[in-house]
Amino acid sequence: MTISSAIQAAQSGLRITSLKADVVATNVSNSTTAGYVRRSLVVAENVLGGASAGVRSVGISRAGNEALSAERRSLGSDLSQADLFASTWNTISARVGNTADGSGLFGLFSNFESALSNLAISPESGSDMAATLQAASSLVNEFNALSDFATNLRAETDHEIGIGVDTVNAALKGIEDINGKLARIDRTSGQAAALIDERGRLLDQISEYLPVQTVPRQSGGIDIVTQEGVYLLQTNAKQIEFTPSTVFGPSQTLAGGGLSGLTVAGISITPGASSYGAVSSGMFGALFTLRDSDLPAFSDQLDTLAGDLIARLSDDSIDPTKAPGAQGLFVDSDGSGDPGLAGRLALNPAIDPDQGGSIWRLRDGIGAVSEGPSGNATTLQNMLDAITTVRPMNSGGFQGSYSSSELLAQFASTTGQKRISHEAIVSSASSQYTIMAEAEVSETGVNVDQQMQDLLIIEQSYAANARVIEIASNMIDRLMEI
C-alpha cells in the first residue's frame, strides 16, 4: 500500500465514522419518538483494481421487525375495542348507580316506595303526601333523563364513527402518497427510513379502528387489506363510505335504514353485518356494537322497567274510581306504547298540581271528583302491594319473578356486571399488548446506553483514522526533507 492509498483509506474511514456519529445522534434524539425505528449505517469495502481502498456507505438499515409490528397492531385493535367498551360501560354504570349505596334509579325508587309506605300509614299527612308526590316526580324525571342519556350516547358513538372514518381515510391517502415517494427514491437512504417510520405511524392509526394486514410490493410500497380480506389500499387508497345521522329516536336502526353502515367499493364492512367483510375488532367494532346493539338493549330495558311500573299501578283492582283500563299513577304521556316509553313516562295529570290536578287523588283515587275521608288508606295500600308483589317477567332481557324494587336492582346489577366484565377484558388485552409492544421495542427501539457505547467505538475509530493520516503526513514531510 502506498502512502497516498493509506491516506485515502483513512479519509474514507473518517467519512464513515462521521456518518455513523450522525446516525447515532439521530437515534438518541428520537429515542422517545413514537414509531421511530432504530437505524444503523451499512458499510462495505471499497475495492479498486482488485485492491482494498477503504470503506464506503451503502445505505441506512432499519431495525424493523414487520412480524412483531403486525402482531402488536392486531393486539392494539383488540385493546382499542376493549378499552372503548370498558369506558362506555363505566360511564353507563356510574350514571345508573348501584344498589350498594342506594344511588341512581334504584335509590329514587326506594325513596318512592318508602314515601308511599309512610303515606299509607298516615294518609291524612299533608307532608307525607307531598313527599310521595315529589318522590314519584323524581323517579319519572330519572327515567326521562336515562332515556335521553342513552339516546345521546348513541348519537356520540355515531359521531365518533364519522371521525374514525375520516381518520382512516386520511391515513390511507397518506400511505398512498408515501408509497409513491418510496418508489422514486433510494430505499436504503435516510429519507426512505423516515418515510417508512411515518407509514408505520399511519398504520397504527388505522389499526386502532380496524385490524389490517399489509402486502409488500417490489416498489417499496404496501397494499392494505382487512383481516376479512377487503382491500383498503391497492395501489390507490379506497374510500370508506359512511353517512352520519342527525336523528336518534328508537325507530332509527341500521336494519331499518335509519342509520348508516360502512362500505368500501360497495362491500359492507359494517361490524355485525352478514357480509363476509364485516369488521370484527377495533374501535369500529366497539362503536357499532354500542350504537346498534348494546345501547338499544339498554333503552329497551329502561322501557321495560317503565312499562312494569305503569302496568302495576294501573291495575283496575287498585283504584275503584279509575275508569277500567285507564292508566294509574304513572302514564305514557302520548299513549303510543312504542319504544321510548321511559322517555315519555309521566305522572298522571289528575294527581299533579303542576298539571292542573289535585294531590289528594293520591289517597282518594285518580277518578275521585271530591276529597274523601282523610284516614282512608285503601288505595295507598293497594298501590304499595302492587309494587311489592313478586310477578313473573320475561321481557327486555329480564327473566324471572320480581317485585318492582327487585327488578330495578337487577337492572342496576346488570349494568354493573357488564362494567366489571369489560374491565376484566381490557385488563387482559392491555397485558397482552404491553408484552408485545415491549418485545417490539427491544427489537426495534433505541437503547440509549447501547448507543453511547457505539459512540465510544466511533470515537476510537475516528481517532485511529486521524492518526493514520497524521503519520502518513509526517512520512511525506520526512521525504520532502531528504
C-alpha positions in Angstrom: 0.0 0.0 0.0 1.3 3.4 -0.9 1.3 6.4 1.4 -1.4 8.1 -0.8 -3.6 5.0 -0.7 -3.2 4.8 3.0 -4.4 8.4 3.3 -7.3 7.8 1.0 -8.4 4.7 3.1 -8.1 6.7 6.3 -10.1 9.6 4.8 -12.9 7.2 3.8 -12.8 5.9 7.4 -13.2 9.4 8.7 -16.2 10.0 6.4 -17.8 6.7 7.5 -17.3 7.4 11.2 -18.8 10.9 10.7 -21.8 9.3 9.1 -22.1 6.8 11.9 -21.9 9.5 14.5 -24.8 11.3 12.7 -26.9 8.1 12.7 -26.2 7.6 16.4 -27.2 11.2 17.2 -30.4 10.8 15.2 -31.2 7.6 17.1 -30.6 9.2 20.5 -32.6 12.3 19.7 -35.5 10.1 18.6 -35.3 7.6 21.5 -38.7 8.7 22.8 -40.4 9.4 19.4 -43.4 7.2 18.9 -43.0 4.9 15.9 -39.3 5.6 15.4 -37.2 2.5 14.4 -33.5 2.3 15.3 -31.2 2.9 12.3 -27.6 1.9 11.5 -25.2 2.7 8.7 -24.5 -0.1 6.3 -20.8 -0.1 5.1 -18.9 -2.1 2.6 -15.3 -2.4 1.5 -14.1 -0.2 -1.4 -12.2 -2.3 -4.0 -10.3 -0.6 -6.8 -8.3 -2.6 -9.2 -8.6 -5.7 -7.1 -7.1 -3.8 -4.1 -8.8 -2.6 -0.9 -9.4 1.2 -0.9 -11.1 1.9 2.4 -14.8 1.7 3.1 -18.0 3.2 1.7 -21.6 3.7 2.8 -24.2 1.6 1.0 -27.3 2.9 2.8 -29.2 3.1 6.1 -30.6 0.0 7.7 -33.8 0.0 9.8 -34.2 -2.5 12.7 -37.8 -3.0 11.8 -39.5 -6.3 12.5 -42.7 -6.5 10.5 -44.0 -9.7 12.1 -43.8 -8.1 15.6 -45.3 -4.9 14.4 -48.2 -6.7 12.7 -48.9 -8.7 15.8 -48.7 -5.6 18.0 -51.1 -3.8 15.8 -53.6 -6.7 15.8 -53.5 -6.7 19.6 -53.8 -2.9 19.5 -57.1 -3.3 17.6 -58.4 -5.6 20.3 -57.2 -3.3 23.1 -58.9 -0.3 21.4 -62.2 -2.2 21.2 -62.0 -3.5 24.8 -61.0 0.0 26.2 -63.9 1.7 24.5 -66.4 -0.9 25.8 -64.9 -0.6 29.3 -65.0 3.2 29.4 -68.5 3.4 28.0 -70.0 0.8 30.4 -68.2 2.5 33.3 -70.0 5.7 32.3 -73.3 3.9 32.0 -72.9 2.1 35.3 -71.9 5.3 37.1 -75.0 7.1 35.6 -77.4 4.3 36.5 -76.0 4.0 40.1 -76.0 0.8 42.1 -77.9 -0.9 44.9 -75.0 -0.9 47.4 -75.2 2.8 48.2 -78.8 3.2 47.1 -78.0 5.7 44.4 -79.4 6.3 40.9 -82.7 4.9 39.7 -82.8 2.2 42.4 -82.3 4.8 45.1 -85.0 7.0 43.7 -87.4 4.1 43.6 -86.5 3.1 47.1 -87.3 6.7 48.2 -90.7 6.5 46.4 -91.6 3.1 48.0 -90.6 4.4 51.4 -92.6 7.6 51.0 -95.7 5.6 49.8 -95.3 3.3 52.8 -95.3 6.3 55.2 -98.3 7.8 53.5 -100.2 4.5 53.7 -99.6 4.6 57.5 -100.6 8.3 57.8 -102.9 9.0 54.9 -104.1 12.3 56.5 -100.5 13.7 56.5 -100.1 16.5 54.0 -96.3 16.4 54.3 -96.2 12.7 53.6 -98.5 13.2 50.6 -96.2 15.9 49.2 -93.1 13.8 49.9 -94.7 10.9 47.9 -95.6 13.1 45.0 -92.1 14.5 45.0 -90.5 11.1 45.1 -92.7 9.9 42.2 -91.8 13.0 40.2 -88.1 12.5 40.8 -88.4 8.9 39.7 -90.2 10.0 36.5 -87.5 12.6 35.8 -84.8 10.0 36.3 -86.4 7.6 33.8 -86.7 10.5 31.3 -83.1 11.5 31.9 -81.7 8.0 31.5 -83.6 7.6 28.2 -82.1 10.9 26.9 -78.7 9.7 28.2 -78.9 6.5 26.1 -80.0 8.4 23.1 -77.2 10.9 23.5 -74.7 8.1 23.8 -75.9 6.6 20.6 -75.5 10.0 18.9 -72.0 10.3 20.3 -71.0 6.9 19.0 -72.3 7.7 15.6 -70.3 10.9 15.6 -67.2 9.0 16.7 -67.7 6.6 13.8 -67.7 9.6 11.4 -64.5 10.9 13.0 -62.9 7.5 12.7 -63.8 7.1 9.1 -62.3 10.5 8.3 -59.1 9.5 10.2 -58.8 6.1 8.4 -59.4 7.6 5.0 -56.8 10.4 5.6 -54.3 7.7 6.8 -54.9 5.6 3.8 -54.3 8.6 1.5 -51.2 9.4 3.4 -49.8 5.9 2.9 -50.6 6.0 -0.8 -48.5 9.2 -1.0 -45.7 7.6 0.9 -45.8 4.6 -1.4 -45.4 6.9 -4.3 -42.4 8.7 -2.8 -40.6 5.5 -1.9 -40.9 4.3 -5.5 -39.0 7.4 -6.6 -36.1 7.4 -4.2 -33.3 5.1 -3.0 -35.0 2.9 -0.4 -31.7 2.5 1.6 -31.5 6.2 2.2 -32.2 8.1 5.4 -35.2 9.8 3.7 -36.7 6.4 2.9 -36.2 5.3 6.6 -38.1 8.4 7.8 -40.9 7.7 5.3 -41.3 4.1 6.4 -41.5 5.2 10.0 -44.2 7.7 9.1 -46.0 5.0 7.2 -45.9 2.8 10.3 -47.4 5.6 12.4 -50.3 5.9 9.9 -50.8 2.1 10.0 -51.1 2.4 13.8 -53.8 5.0 13.4 -55.8 2.7 11.1 -55.4 -0.4 13.3 -56.9 1.4 16.2 -60.2 1.4 14.3 -60.0 -1.9 12.5 -57.4 -4.7 12.2 -55.5 -4.7 9.0 -52.7 -6.6 7.2 -50.1 -5.3 4.8 -48.9 -6.8 1.5 -45.4 -5.6 0.4 -44.7 -4.6 -3.2 -41.5 -4.6 -5.1 -41.6 -0.8 -5.5 -41.2 -0.5 -1.7 -44.9 0.3 -1.2 -47.5 -1.8 0.6 -51.1 -2.7 0.0 -53.5 -2.8 2.9 -56.2 -5.4 3.4 -58.6 -6.0 6.3 -58.3 -9.3 8.2 -61.5 -10.3 6.5 -60.0 -9.8 3.0 -61.3 -6.4 1.8 -58.6 -4.2 0.2 -58.4 -0.7 1.7 -55.4 0.3 -0.4 -54.4 -1.5 -3.6 -52.0 0.9 -5.4 -54.6 3.6 -4.8 -56.4 4.2 -1.5 -60.0 3.3 -1.4 -62.7 5.4 0.3 -64.6 4.1 3.3 -68.1 5.4 3.0 -70.3 6.4 6.0 -73.1 8.9 6.4 -73.5 10.3 9.9 -77.1 10.5 11.2 -78.8 13.5 12.7 -81.8 11.7 14.3 -81.6 9.1 17.0 -85.0 8.0 18.1 -85.9 4.4 19.0 -87.0 3.8 15.4 -83.6 4.7 13.9 -81.8 1.5 13.3 -79.2 0.1 10.9 -81.5 -2.7 9.8 -84.4 -0.2 9.1 -82.2 2.1 7.1 -82.2 4.9 9.6 -78.5 4.6 10.4 -75.5 4.2 8.1 -73.0 1.3 7.9 -69.5 1.2 6.5 -68.8 0.3 2.9 -65.7 0.0 0.7 -66.2 -0.1 -3.0 -69.7 -1.4 -2.5 -68.6 -4.1 0.0 -70.1 -3.8 3.5 -67.5 -3.9 6.3 -70.0 -2.9 9.0 -69.3 -4.8 12.2 -72.0 -7.3 12.9 -73.3 -7.3 9.3 -73.9 -10.6 7.4 -71.3 -9.5 4.8 -68.0 -11.6 4.6 -66.1 -8.3 5.0 -67.7 -7.3 8.4 -65.0 -5.9 10.7 -64.7 -7.9 13.9 -62.5 -5.7 16.1 -61.0 -2.3 16.7 -62.9 0.9 17.7 -65.3 0.4 14.8 -66.3 -3.0 16.2 -67.0 -1.4 19.6 -68.7 1.7 18.3 -71.1 -0.2 16.0 -71.9 -2.7 18.8 -72.7 0.1 21.2 -74.7 2.1 18.7 -76.7 -0.8 17.2 -76.9 -3.4 20.0 -75.8 -2.5 23.5 -77.4 0.9 23.8 -80.7 -0.1 22.2 -80.8 -3.1 24.6 -80.2 -0.7 27.5 -83.0 1.6 26.3 -85.3 -1.5 25.9 -84.6 -2.4 29.5 -85.5 1.1 30.6 -88.7 0.9 28.7 -89.5 -2.5 30.3 -89.0 -1.0 33.8 -91.2 2.0 32.9 -93.9 -0.3 31.4 -93.8 -2.5 34.5 -94.4 0.5 36.8 -97.3 1.7 34.7 -98.9 -1.7 34.5 -98.6 -2.5 38.2 -100.1 0.8 39.3 -102.8 0.8 36.6 -104.4 -2.5 37.8 -108.2 -1.8 38.0 -108.3 -3.5 41.4 -106.1 -0.8 43.0 -108.4 2.2 42.4 -112.2 1.7 42.1 -112.6 5.4 41.0 -110.4 4.9 37.9 -112.0 4.1 34.6 -111.4 0.5 33.7 -108.3 0.1 31.6 -107.1 3.6 32.3 -103.6 4.3 33.5 -102.8 4.9 37.1 -100.2 7.0 39.0 -97.7 6.7 36.1 -98.7 7.1 32.5 -97.3 7.0 29.0 -97.6 10.7 28.1 -98.7 10.1 24.5 -100.1 6.6 24.9 -98.3 5.3 21.9 -96.8 2.3 23.6 -93.9 2.4 21.1 -90.2 2.0 22.0 -89.0 5.0 24.0 -91.6 4.6 26.8 -89.0 5.5 29.5 -88.6 8.9 27.8 -92.3 9.5 27.8 -93.1 8.3 31.4 -95.0 11.0 33.3 -97.2 11.5 36.4 -100.9 11.2 35.9 -102.2 14.8 35.4 -105.1 14.1 37.8 -102.8 14.0 40.8 -100.2 16.5 39.7 -100.9 20.1 40.8 -98.4 21.4 38.2 -100.6 19.8 35.5 -103.9 21.1 37.0 -104.6 18.0 39.1 -105.1 17.6 42.9 -102.6 15.9 45.2 -105.4 14.4 47.4 -106.2 12.0 44.5 -103.1 10.0 45.5 -105.2 8.9 48.5 -108.7 9.1 47.2 -108.3 7.8 43.7 -107.5 9.0 40.2 -111.2 9.4 39.3 -112.4 10.9 42.5 -114.4 14.1 42.0 -114.1 15.3 45.6 -111.8 14.8 48.5 -112.7 11.7 50.6 -112.1 10.7 54.3 -108.6 11.7 55.3 -108.0 8.4 57.1 -108.8 6.2 54.1 -105.6 4.3 53.1 -107.1 1.6 51.0 -105.9 2.9 47.6 -102.5 3.7 49.0 -102.1 0.2 50.5 -103.2 -1.3 47.2 -100.5 0.7 45.4 -97.9 -0.4 47.9 -98.9 -4.0 47.5 -98.8 -3.7 43.7 -95.1 -2.6 43.6 -94.0 -5.1 46.3 -95.8 -8.2 44.8 -93.5 -10.6 43.0 -94.5 -11.0 39.4 -93.1 -13.1 36.5 -91.1 -11.2 33.9 -89.8 -12.3 30.5 -89.1 -9.2 28.6 -86.3 -6.7 27.8 -83.6 -9.2 28.9 -85.2 -9.9 32.2 -86.3 -13.4 33.0 -87.6 -14.5 36.4 -90.0 -13.2 39.1 -89.5 -9.8 40.7 -91.0 -7.1 42.8 -90.5 -3.6 41.4 -87.5 -2.9 43.6 -86.0 -6.3 42.7 -86.5 -5.6 39.0 -84.7 -2.2 39.4 -82.0 -3.8 41.4 -81.5 -6.4 38.7 -81.2 -3.6 36.1 -78.5 -1.8 38.2 -76.7 -5.1 38.8 -76.7 -6.0 35.1 -75.0 -2.7 34.2 -72.5 -3.1 36.9 -71.7 -6.7 35.9 -71.1 -5.5 32.3 -68.8 -2.9 33.5 -66.8 -5.4 35.6 -66.7 -7.9 32.7 -65.4 -5.3 30.2 -62.8 -4.1 32.7 -61.5 -7.6 33.1 -61.3 -7.9 29.3 -59.4 -4.6 28.9 -57.0 -5.7 31.6 -56.2 -8.9 29.8 -55.9 -7.2 26.4 -53.7 -4.5 27.9 -51.3 -7.0 29.4 -51.0 -8.9 26.0 -50.5 -5.6 24.2 -47.9 -4.4 26.6 -45.9 -7.7 26.3 -45.9 -7.5 22.5 -45.1 -3.8 22.5 -42.1 -4.3 24.8 -40.9 -7.2 22.6 -41.1 -4.9 19.6 -39.3 -2.1 21.3 -36.5 -4.4 22.4 -36.0 -5.4 18.8 -36.5 -2.1 17.0 -36.3 0.7 19.6 -33.4 2.8 20.7 -31.3 1.7 23.7 -29.5 4.9 24.7 -26.9 3.1 26.7 -26.0 0.9 23.8 -25.9 3.9 21.5 -23.4 5.6 23.9 -21.2 2.5 23.8 -21.4 2.6 20.0 -20.4 6.3 20.1 -17.3 5.5 22.1 -16.3 2.9 19.5 -16.9 5.5 16.7 -14.8 8.0 18.6 -11.9 5.5 18.8 -12.3 4.7 15.1 -12.2 8.3 14.2 -9.1 8.9 16.3 -7.4 5.9 14.7 -8.1 7.0 11.2 -7.0 10.5 12.0 -3.8 9.1 13.5 -3.1 7.2 10.2 -3.4 10.5 8.3 -1.1 12.2 10.8 1.6 9.6 10.5 1.3 9.5 6.7 1.7 13.3 6.6 4.8 13.0 8.8 6.2 10.4 6.4 5.6 12.7 3.5 7.2 15.6 5.3 10.3 13.5 6.1 10.5 12.5 2.4 10.4 16.2 1.4 13.3 16.9 3.8 15.5 14.4 2.1 
